Amino acid sequence: MDGRQLSERFDHFRHSAFRLETRQRYAIGGAEEERLRAFRQGRPRPERSVTTNGYLAQVARATLAGKHWSRVHIVDWPLSEYLRYELVGYVESAAVGEEILIASRDTSPELAGLREDFWLFDEGSRSEMAVVLDYSDGGEFTGAREVRDAAGIEQCRQAKAAAMRHAVRLNAFLAAVHDAERVA
């Protein structure tokens, strides 16, 4: 499954889309590269909103239609530059309705083994399915695998449950990071 086919999944889910992110860096390009450069240099980042970003527009439409869109990102310490950049972008995603949670891998041994990214669509329904995402060592997206078998879906459900047990909402995480940096 390529990126285009994966994008089509977002047009067809009925009630929920959940993403588990486990990597500390993802390769980006285009407009995102410019945003990262601006972040790195302490400059204002180019606008990222429902009018400039297709993903944000899609999340906004879905949440306005009553669908639940969420993610947990499992982070390692110290936070990588990329993760610090991504956390800022998550604020924009949350503003359009995506529920963003963060889990620190060091808070539980249960999180140590979670190393595979995936999307879980329509959990608990007849149309439930998962898409496991593949990345190169450098963080480049290399493809995705659709999972519809019960064992594969259950594995994704269990990973989601473990991540959710140890996650905090984005704003709580950002406040804790800010407080920790003031003390350091």
Wavefront OBJ file of the C-alpha trace (Angstrom):
o trace
v 0.000 0.000 0.000
v 1.471 3.354 -0.994
v 0.815 6.843 0.369
v -2.081 7.502 -2.003
v -3.843 4.284 -1.037
v -3.324 5.083 2.627
v -4.810 8.563 2.097
v -7.939 6.949 0.678
v -8.485 5.141 4.003
v -9.093 8.525 5.630
v -11.966 9.189 3.242
v -13.728 5.956 4.155
v -13.511 5.433 7.916
v -16.850 5.755 9.693
v -16.259 6.749 13.295
v -12.635 6.673 14.465
v -9.061 6.976 13.278
v -6.263 6.373 15.788
v -2.544 6.740 15.112
v 0.269 5.300 17.196
v 3.589 7.021 16.556
v 6.720 5.465 17.999
v 9.579 7.040 16.059
v 11.628 9.950 17.355
v 12.136 11.374 13.877
v 10.304 11.194 10.578
v 11.802 12.322 7.287
v 9.894 15.256 5.878
v 10.083 17.319 2.743
v 8.506 20.225 0.929
v 6.638 22.748 3.053
v 7.374 20.751 6.203
v 11.098 21.086 5.604
v 10.715 24.877 5.443
v 8.687 24.832 8.664
v 11.407 22.773 10.388
v 14.090 25.165 9.146
v 12.135 28.143 10.518
v 11.650 26.334 13.844
v 15.366 25.531 14.018
v 16.249 29.184 13.363
v 13.685 30.581 15.785
v 11.743 32.282 12.981
v 7.964 32.254 12.561
v 6.889 29.116 10.761
v 4.880 29.313 7.529
v 1.151 29.122 8.167
v -0.288 25.660 8.713
v -4.067 25.760 8.921
v -7.172 24.259 7.348
v -6.679 26.651 4.425
v -3.047 25.698 3.780
v -2.802 22.051 4.831
v -4.859 19.188 3.443
v -4.382 16.985 6.503
v -5.699 19.652 8.867
v -8.659 20.325 6.569
v -9.453 16.614 6.472
v -9.273 16.300 10.274
v -11.500 19.350 10.686
v -14.126 17.989 8.266
v -14.105 14.576 9.928
v -14.419 15.913 13.472
v -17.187 18.308 12.419
v -18.987 15.244 11.014
v -18.754 13.573 14.444
v -15.783 11.304 13.765
v -13.066 10.879 16.389
v -9.492 11.451 15.259
v -6.691 10.787 17.773
v -3.067 9.818 18.244
v -0.527 8.894 20.873
v 3.129 9.622 20.256
v 5.528 7.642 22.430
v 8.594 9.782 23.099
v 12.086 9.099 24.365
v 14.179 11.484 26.462
v 15.869 13.732 25.783
v 13.397 14.927 23.169
v 14.917 15.079 19.710
v 14.871 18.352 17.803
v 12.335 16.813 15.457
v 10.008 15.902 18.344
v 10.217 19.433 19.741
v 9.243 20.712 16.298
v 6.442 18.172 15.981
v 5.000 19.077 19.380
v 4.507 22.639 18.138
v 2.687 21.297 15.075
v 0.471 19.146 17.267
v -1.017 22.322 18.726
v -2.348 23.112 15.240
v -3.739 19.591 14.858
v -5.453 19.794 18.239
v -6.990 23.127 17.257
v -8.907 21.443 14.417
v -10.195 18.602 16.577
v -7.535 15.886 16.712
v -7.032 14.470 20.194
v -3.268 14.400 20.802
v -1.696 12.450 23.658
v 1.947 11.895 24.543
v 3.468 8.953 26.416
v 7.031 8.892 27.711
v 8.562 5.509 26.966
v 10.442 5.545 30.282
v 7.238 5.645 32.345
v 6.499 1.951 31.890
v 8.191 -1.218 30.656
v 4.921 -1.838 28.818
v 5.886 0.912 26.352
v 9.432 -0.332 25.699
v 8.357 -2.869 23.077
v 6.039 -0.550 21.155
v 8.099 0.247 18.078
v 5.626 -0.135 15.211
v 3.557 2.767 13.877
v 0.017 2.131 12.732
v -3.425 3.562 12.110
v -6.425 1.791 13.627
v -9.694 2.632 11.906
v -13.221 2.122 13.271
v -12.108 0.167 16.329
v -14.750 -2.227 17.581
v -16.942 -2.056 14.483
v -17.509 -4.449 11.607
v -15.382 -2.208 9.380
v -12.421 -2.231 11.807
v -9.013 -2.409 10.180
v -5.432 -1.410 10.851
v -2.682 -0.130 8.609
v 0.887 -0.767 9.771
v 3.324 1.878 8.566
v 6.845 1.050 7.429
v 9.808 3.431 7.613
v 13.468 3.265 6.685
v 16.103 3.695 9.384
v 16.298 7.366 8.329
v 12.576 7.887 8.909
v 11.406 7.849 5.289
v 7.959 6.370 4.742
v 8.450 3.219 2.667
v 4.920 1.847 2.553
v 2.068 0.414 4.545
v 0.413 -2.938 5.128
v -3.318 -3.361 5.613
v -4.264 -5.608 8.527
v -7.726 -7.160 8.695
v -7.045 -10.462 10.457
v -8.219 -10.769 14.056
v -4.757 -11.432 15.520
v -3.171 -8.447 13.787
v -5.984 -6.114 14.785
v -5.871 -7.362 18.371
v -2.143 -6.655 18.485
v -2.854 -3.055 17.411
v -5.667 -2.741 19.944
v -3.367 -3.922 22.735
v -0.628 -1.511 21.685
v -3.157 1.330 21.616
v -4.484 0.396 25.077
v -0.967 0.291 26.537
v -0.082 3.662 25.023
v -3.338 5.216 26.242
v -2.776 3.953 29.806
v 0.480 5.900 30.027
v -0.349 8.944 27.917
v -1.219 12.482 28.925
v -2.990 15.124 26.905
v -0.805 17.355 24.766
v -1.257 20.514 26.855
v -0.408 18.694 30.082
v 2.737 17.297 28.461
v 3.758 20.696 27.071
v 3.249 22.331 30.472
v 5.359 19.654 32.169
v 8.151 20.050 29.597
v 8.043 23.839 29.986
v 8.208 23.567 33.792
v 11.081 21.064 33.629
v 13.071 23.312 31.285
v 12.601 26.316 33.581
v 14.054 24.315 36.487
v 16.973 22.871 34.510
l 1 2 3 4 5 6 7 8 9 10 11 12 13 14 15 16 17 18 19 20 21 22 23 24 25 26 27 28 29 30 31 32 33 34 35 36 37 38 39 40 41 42 43 44 45 46 47 48 49 50 51 52 53 54 55 56 57 58 59 60 61 62 63 64 65 66 67 68 69 70 71 72 73 74 75 76 77 78 79 80 81 82 83 84 85 86 87 88 89 90 91 92 93 94 95 96 97 98 99 100 101 102 103 104 105 106 107 108 109 110 111 112 113 114 115 116 117 118 119 120 121 122 123 124 125 126 127 128 129 130 131 132 133 134 135 136 137 138 139 140 141 142 143 144 145 146 147 148 149 150 151 152 153 154 155 156 157 158 159 160 161 162 163 164 165 166 167 168 169 170 171 172 173 174 175 176 177 178 179 180 181 182 183 184
